[in-house]
Amino acid sequence: MPSTRFVVQLHDATTLHFDLRIQAGAVLRSWAVPKGPSLDPAVRRLAVPVEDHELSAGGFEGVHDGQPRGSGAVIIWDEGLAEITRDEPGHLAFTLHGSKLAGGFALTRTGERRWILVKTRDATARPGSDIVAERPESVRTGRTWKEVAAEAGPSTRALRSPRSGTV
């Protein structure tokens, strides 16, 4: 299949979480991943499907303010090209070519609003690693979500760690 675009945004909304977005035609298919992706094939991450987003949403970095859902600081944690290798109901397999995420990944539906994101056992796998802790910065600006929030001023919510929230 041809290459398409992917982006992972770290978003301080109702809870701090990562948004995995993969282009499908004119939209970004999206999942909220509370603890973020992992390069360790033994680690399973909850991925909650959310509404498709416009392609332009994948380029946003800054602070959404005053919106009923989706307020808060956003950074582009990773981005690049994705190759969809399998797309069928309940399963999506893809290869990522990003700055932080590379190689094969799969999303598998395990419930109505519950999917699991896993890293494929391949040459890019890093057992025991924690890419979220190792590389917290934006691939575009080098800023962390806390720096983006601080630049927006005191109206942003209290700072916390990516591990503290759930969707």
N, C-alpha and C positions, 0 to 999 in steps of 0.2 A: 504494500500500500504506500501511497505517497506520504511525504513528511508533512506535518502540520505543526502548529504552535502549541506550547504549553507555558503556563506560568504558575508559580506558587507564591501566593501573597500571605504575609503574616499580618493578621488583622485583629486589632484590639476592639472588638465589638461587645456584645453582651458578655462574652468570655473571650479570652485570648485564644486564637486558633489559627491554623493554616488553611488557606483555601487552595485546593488543587484544581486547576482549570485546564481543560484540554479542548482545543478547537475541534468542532464538528460542524463543517460547513460555515454558516454565518453566525454561529454562536459559540460560546465557551461552555461545555459541559462542566459542572462544578460539584465538588464535594468539600465539606468542612472536615478537616482532619485535626482533632483537638491537640494531639501531641506532636503533630508534624510527621513527615515521612522519615523513613529509616533506610540506611544502606545495609543493615544487618538482616539477612534473610530469615533469621529466627524470630524477628520482631514483627508482630501483627499490629497494625494500627486501625482503629475505628475510623471509618469514613462515612459521613452522613451526607446523602445527596441533598443538594439545594437547587434552587431554580437555575436554569441556564442564564448566562449573562451575555450582554452584548460584547463584541470583540474589544471595544474601546475600554471596557472595565478592566481588562487584563493589563493595561498600561498605567493604571492609577497608582501613584505613591503620594501620600500626604495624609490629611486628616479629613474624614467625612464628619461634618458637624450638624447636629440638629435633625438628623433623619431618624424616623421611628425604629428602623432596623438598619444595622450596618454602620452606625456612628463609630468614630474612633480612628486611631492612627493605623495606617496601612503602609507596609513596605513590600517591594518586590523582592522576595527572599531568593527566588531562583526563576529562571526562564530559559527557553531555548526551543529546539525542535523536538517533536515527538513523532514516532512512527507507530501507528496502530497496527498491531499484529493479529489481534483477534477482537472482534466486536460482536457479541451476541447477547441476548437477554440474560442479565445476571452475571455477565463476565466481560471484562475489558482488559486486554493485555496490550502493553505498549513498551517501546524502548525510548528512553529519554536521553537527550544530548544537551545537558545544561551545564552551568558552572559548578553546581554542587551535586546535582542528581544525574547519574549516568547509568545506562544499562537497562535491563528489563525490570518491569514492575507489572503487577496485576491487581485489579480491583474485582472482588467477588462479592456478590450480594448474599447476605446471610439472614436478612429479614426485610420487612417492608421498607423501613427507613434506616437500614444498617448494611453497610458494606465493610469489607476488610481490605486494607491496602498492604501488600507485601512486596518485598524486593526479591527478584529472581536470583537464584544461585548462579552467578556468572562471574566473569573476570573483574567486574566493577563492584562486586559485593565486598563489604567491609565488616565481617563479623566482629561484634563487640564495640563497634563505633557508635557515636551519637552525633550525627552531622548537625542536628538542631543546636546542640550546645557548642559544638566546635565552630560553627559558622553562623552566628546570629544576625549578621549584617545584610543589608540590601545589596544585591548584585549590581544595581544601577548607580547607587550613590555612596555606598559604604556606611550609611547611617543605620543605627538600630531603630526598632519601632519606638523605643523609649526616647531617643533623640528627636525623632519626628514629632512625637507627642509633646515633648518639652518645648520645641520650637513653636508649637501652636498655642502655647500659653496654659494658664491654670484651669481653663474650662474642661480640659481633657480629664479622663478618669484616672483613678489611682493606678500607679505602676505595679505590675506583678510579673511573675515568671510564666513562661509558656506552659509549664507543667501544672499550674494552679487551676486552670479552668477546664470545663467540659462543655460540650454543645448540647 
